[in-house]
């Protein structure tokens, strides 16, 4: 697959050219990352990827998935994984955003295992597929809500952030209830975030939900009611 190799090489070479060794250690420390950074800030990285992805098109679903997974699996630096996530959501490949990609996104969620990867994939990749294919995806998210892996569970909780009136409140309720007793910070924060975002659309629903669930952690409750004056 020459088109895949060409795209991957262009991403790696472009990022290497933008690398700032002085910034890299602080970026790594902030993200608490085992994987090193090149030191490429978001704006120049975004500009680079926009150009590379415009110049290196992928002609079929297999090439698209292969390119994403190559950037992800073979990454030596965190920015390469950010590039994989960006490619996975590139508008040129919107037609391939369906339930068949869930396995790819699941790998990124489980092996990424940190909020900067997981949140983008959960909200901007899994979420839209859920809304497009609720018949199959809802059950998958309910299964994930009880999974041993906390990042699958966080995905089930936050995947509807931004859905507004399209939020499936039954799914949101069941995902939160499945994790309400977990003491993990990222799950508690995710629960509060999901409820806070939905409160922008249905504040009374969120108030009632919080009142009906006294087992919510202080963090989750605070986040959920943050903009409601409660």
N, C-alpha and C positions, 0 to 999 in steps of 0.2 A: 504494500500500500504506500506508494510514493507520496501521495498527497498527505497522508498522515505524518510520515517522516518529515516532510517539508514543513508542515505547520508546527510540529513539535520543535524542530530545530530552530525555526524562526522565533518561537516563544522563548526558548532557552537562551539563544544568542542575544535577543533583544533585552531580556531581563538582566543578563550578565553585563551588557553595555551600560545599563542604568544603575548598576550596583553601587552602593555607598557603604563601604566597610565601616565608616565611623558611626553610621546610624544603625547598622545591623544589630549590634549587641543590645542596645536599648529597646529596639523593637522586639527582639527575642525575649528580653526580660519582662516587658509589659505583657506579652501574650503567654508568658510562662511556658514557652515552647521548647520541646526537646529537639525539634527540627530547627536548624539554623535559618536565619533570614539573609537575604542578599542586601537588604537595606533600601529597597525600592518602595517609595511612598505610594499611596493609592492613586493620586492624580496622574503621575507619569506612567504608572502601570496600566491604568485604564486607557490612556491615550495610545500606548504601545499596543495593547491587545485589540483595540478597535481597528488599528491599521493592519495588524497581522491577520486578524480574522476576516477582514475585507479582502485581503490579497490572497488568502489561502482558503478557498472554499472546499467543503467536503460534499461529495456527490451522493452519498447514500447513508442510510441509518447505521450500517456496520462501521463505515469509516468514521462517522461521527462518534459513536460509542467507543471505538478503539482509540481515537485521539484523546477523548476525555480521560479514559482509563489509563492511557500511557502517561499523560501529564500527571495524573494523580498517583499512580503506583510507582512510577520511577522518579518521583520528585526528590531532589536533594535539598531543596530550599522551599520554605513555606509559600513564597510567592508563586512557585510553580503550581501548587495546589489551588491557590486563588485563581490562577489562570484556567485550571481545569473546571472550576466552578463557573467562572465567567463563560467559558465555551459551552458548558452544558445548558446555559440559559440564553445563548445567543439567538437573536430574533430570526436569523436565517434558517434556524432548525426548529422553529416552533411547531411545524407539522409533525415532528416526531415526539412531541411531549405527550406521552400517554402512559398507561399502566405498565407497558412493557419496559419502561425505563426505571421502574421502581427498584429492581434489583441493583442497578447501577447506583442509584441514590442511596440505597440501603448500605452498600459497601462504603460509600463516602461518609455516611453518618457514623457507622460503627468503627471504621478504621481512623476516621478523623478525630472523633471522640473529644471535641472541644467546641466551645460555643461559637467561635468565629466561622467555623466550617458548618456546623450543624444547623445554626439558625438560618443561614442563607438557603441551604438546601431544603430545610423543613418548610419555610414560609414561601419561598419563591419557586420551588420546584415541586415538592410534594403537594403543597396546598392547592395550586391550580389544577393538578391532575385529580385530586380529591373532588374538587367542585365540578370537574368535567365528567368524572366517572364515579359518582357516589355509590352506585350499586355494588361495585367491587371494592373500591378503595375504603369505604367506611369500615367494613369488616376488618380490613388489613390494619387500619389505624386503631381499632378497638383491640386487636390482638397485640399490637405494639404497645398499647397502654399498659399491658400487664407483663411485658417482656422483662427478662432478667437484665438486659442492657439498658442503662438509664438514658442513653442518648436516643434510642428508639422511643422510649417513654416520653422524653422531652419533646420529640418530634410530634408524637400523638397529641400532646397538650397544646403546642404552639402552632401547629400546621394551619390553623384557621385565623391566625393573626392577619388582619387586613381584609378579611372576608366580609366584614360589615353585615349587611342584611342577608348575605348568603351563608351566614354561620349556621351550622347544624348544632343547635343547642343541646340536643340529646347526646351527640358525640362529645361535645365539649364537657358536658356534665359527667359523662361516664369516664372520660379520660382524666378529669380532675379527681373524681372520687377514687379512681384506681390508685392515685398517687398521693392522696391527701395526707397520709400518715408518714410518708417518706421524709426523712430529715435532710436529704441531700439539698444543698443550696441551689443547684441549678434547676432542680425540679420545683422547689418552692418558688423560686424567682420566675420560672416559666409559667407556673399556675397564675401568679399574680399578674404577669404581663398579659397572658391570654385574656383574663377577665378584665383588666384595665382597658385593653383595646376594644373589647366588645362593649364596654360601658360607654364608649363614644357613640355607639349606635343605639343600645338599649340600656340606659342607666338603671332603670327600675328593675329590669331583669337581674342585673348584676347585684344590686342592693339586696334583692330578695334571695339570690343564690348565697351570698355571703352570710346573710342572717340565718339561712337554713343549714349552714355548714359550719357550726362552731369549732369543728376540728381543724379548720384551716389554720395554718401557721400564722404567726404575727406578721412575718414577711409577706406571705401571700395576701393576707387581708389588707395590709397597708398598701401594697401595690395595686390591688384590685380597686380600692376606693380612693386612690391618689387624687383624682381629678373630680371627685364627686362631692367634695366638701363634707364627707362623713368621718 
